[in-house]
Amino acid sequence: MVDAMGSAFPQIKAGDMALIAQKLDFLGINCYSRVVISAQGRVGRVPGSEYTEMDWEVCAPSFRRMLNRIHADYDLPPIYITENGAAFPDIVSPDGLIHDDRRLDYVRQHLRQLRLAMQDGVVVRGYFVWSLMDNFEWSFGYTKRFGVVRVDFETQKRTIKDSGMWYARVIANNQVD
């Protein structure tokens, strides 16, 4: 990297290396999807797999494999899953609710795999579903909805989706059904 950047490489000052070599207090991981790569390069869609509105494959077992792999390969501090979630179409039903079964199942399957990784010995201290509310997504603006709470962007009305009601029960009971 030093050679590639040449004079644009940041100057390393006295004490910088000692400062950056300190042990981490925790490791935050954002995980949404896996990417499959063959010897010839990135594989497109995996036949038979489900995909989110972001065109990300849903493959919860890869979450556990990733956690186990980094646990085996590195001397890690406790892990926090700082983002994990999925964008799916949200339709307001005639009853005024949002029955987002695909998002609920995505989070359920990932929490189950997280628990298995913890049983395998991975030290995880927290999990944060992405996202509490629908919000601005960097590449797609307000067109992709990740939240467990729906936001009507015109009125700002909030409606807890089925996934949000389910997740509240998970938190209250400390248990995934």
Stockholm file with secondary structure:
# STOCKHOLM 1.0

chainA/1-177         MVDAMGSAFPQIKAGDMALIAQKLDFLGINCYSRVVISAQGRVGRVPGSEYTEMDWEVCAPSFRRMLNRIHADYDLPPIYITENGAAFPDIVSPDGLIHDDRRLDYVRQHLRQLRLAMQDGVVVRGYFVWSLMDNFEWSFGYTKRFGVVRVDFETQKRTIKDSGMWYARVIANNQVD
#=GR chainA/1-177 SS CHHHHGGGSCCCCTTHHHHHTSCCSCEEEECCCCCCEETTEECCCCTTCEECTTSCEECHHHHHHHHHHHHHHSCCCCEEEEEECCCCCCCBCTTSCBCCHHHHHHHHHHHHHHHHHHHTTCCEEEEEESCSBCCCBTTTBTSSCCCSEEECTTTCCEEECHHHHHHHHHHHHTCCC
#=GC SS_cons         CHHHHGGGSCCCCTTHHHHHTSCCSCEEEECCCCCCEETTEECCCCTTCEECTTSCEECHHHHHHHHHHHHHHSCCCCEEEEEECCCCCCCBCTTSCBCCHHHHHHHHHHHHHHHHHHHTTCCEEEEEESCSBCCCBTTTBTSSCCCSEEECTTTCCEEECHHHHHHHHHHHHTCCC
//
